[in-house]
């Protein structure tokens, strides 16, 4: 496993995290998820346009992967990353079924998504940041894959770390420690008062 080193004092205490989901991936494909998450608006704000390269970290069932792939078109590309071999297999089958030629899968490890250097213009972590055990080293490692001006989006819900959510102020602090600046804060996803959408760029 590759693990980036923390800067002195960057992360002095581990916070609680949720166990990565390993159940039925079909639960992420409920019928009105597009509408609830307003995923088209999310992609607009992340600059996901034709010809761009996008990474779906913690891709799970590939729900976002296929939507990003359609948005970027044949001149763009999507990297679907997950640390679960079963998820990678599921995404692979899905993109074959939907005949998407612009998607590749990458099996990452907990502290390193293993994306190629300088490969992406936008990244989305959709409801999975709370599962990252060592967020500061992991997000530092991600930087090598980001192209100049790349945007990193995090959609999650407020929580204590163990209940499949983590408070947005914790995310903001950890991302700052990892070398990112917050460039956008939104609360339109799901509209339940708990979900948030944050956008970061490298400082």
N, C-alpha and C positions, 0 to 999 in steps of 0.2 A: 504494500500500500504506500502510495506517495503522500506525504504530509508536509505541507508548507510550515515554516517556522513562524511562530508569533514574534512580533516585536516585543521588546521588554515591557511587561506590564499591560500588553494589549488586551489580554483576556485572562484575568487572574482567577476567575471562578467559573466553573461549568454551571450552566443553567439546566433545568429540567427540559427534556425533549420527549416527543412522542415516538413510540415504536413505529417504524415505517409500515405502512399498510401492506398487508399481504393477502387480502381476501379477494372477493369477486370484483374484478376490474369493471364489470358492466355497470356498477352503481354510478360510475362517473359519466355515464351517457344518458342521464334522464332527459326526457323530451324538451323541457323548457330551459335547459342550462344555458344555452346561448343567450336567451333573453334575460335570465336572472343575472348572469355575470356581465352582460353587455359586452361580449367578447369582441365585437367589431370595433366598438369604441376603445377598448383596451389596445387592440392592434393599431388603431389610428395613433394613439398617444405614444406607443412604442416605436412608431415609424416603420411598421411592417407594411411595405409596399412592394409592388412587382420588382423583381431583381434582387431583393435583399436576402441575406442569409440570417436565419433565425435558429436559436436553440431552445428546445423545450426540455428544461431540467426536471427530472422526476416525471417523465412523460406518462407513466402509468398505462392507461388504456390507449393513449394516443389521441385523446379527444381534442386537445389543442393542436397537436401535430398536424392533423389533417386539415384543420381550419387555416393554420398558418401556411401550409403547403399550397392550398388553393389561392391564398392571398398573394404569395410571392410569385407564383406562376413558374413556368418552365425555365425562366432565366434566373430564378432564385433557388434557394435550397433551405431545407430544414434538417437539423440534427436532433433526433429524439434520443435523449439520454436518460438512463435509469440505472440504479444499482441492482435491480432485480432481474435476473435472467428470464424469468417468466414474463415480466412486463416487456422486455426487449423482444421476446418471441411473439407476444401478442401484437405489439406495434408492427413488427415485420409482416405478420399475416394480414393485418388491417390495411397497410399501405399497398400490399399486393392485390387485395380484394378491391380496393378503391382505385387501383391503377395509378398510383402517384409515383412518378419517376424521379421526383426531386427530394426524396426523403432518404436519409441514412440513419442507422441506429448506432449508438455507442453505449457499451456497458461500462459505466463509471464505477468508482469506488467511493466510500463515504466522504473522504476528504479531497477528492479530485474527480471532476466530471470527465476528464480525459478528452477534452475537445481539442482539435488541432489549433496550433497557434494562429492568431489573427484571422479566425474563421467566421466570426459572427458580428452582425450589426445590431442585433437585439436578442435578449434572453428573457424568458418568462419562467418564474418559479410559481406554479399555480397550486396553492394549498399544500405545499410541501416544505416550506422553509422551517416550520416548527419541528420537522423530523431530522434536521441536520444537527448532528451531535457536536461538531466543531465548526460553527459557522464562520468564524473569523479566518482560520486557515483555509477553509474551503473557498470562501469568496475571494481571498487573496489569490489563490491558485487560478480561479476563473479569469482573472484579469488578463492572463497571457492569451486567452482566446478572443478577447474583445478587440474589435477594430476601433480606430479613432472615432470618438463620438458615440460609441455604442451605448444603448440604453438597457438597463437591467430592471425588469419589472417584477415585483413581488406582490402576489395576491394571497392574503391569509386572513385569519380572524383573530380577534383579541382573545387571549387565554393565558394560562399559567405554564404553558410548555408541555404539560402532560396530557392535556385534554384536546389535542389536535388544534391548537391555536397558540399564538404567542403575541403579547402586546406589541403594538406598532412602535412604541418608544424604545423597546428592547431591540427590535430590528434596526431602527435608525441608529442606535448606539453601536451595535455590532458592525453595521455596514460602514460607519465612520471609522471604526478601528481597523477595518479591512482596507481603507483607502478610498472610499466612495463618498460622493456628496449627494444629498437628497435634492432632486430637481422637480419632483411632483408628488402631491398627496391628494388622493381621491377616495370618496366613500360611496360611489355609485354602485359598486358590485354587490349584488343581491339585495341591497336596500334594507338589511336587517339591523343596521346599527352596530354590528359586530365586525363585519368584513371591511377590509381596507385594501387599497391598491397604491403602492409606492413605486416611484421610479427613481433610479440612481444612475449616476455616471461616475467614471473614475475621476478622482481629483487631479 
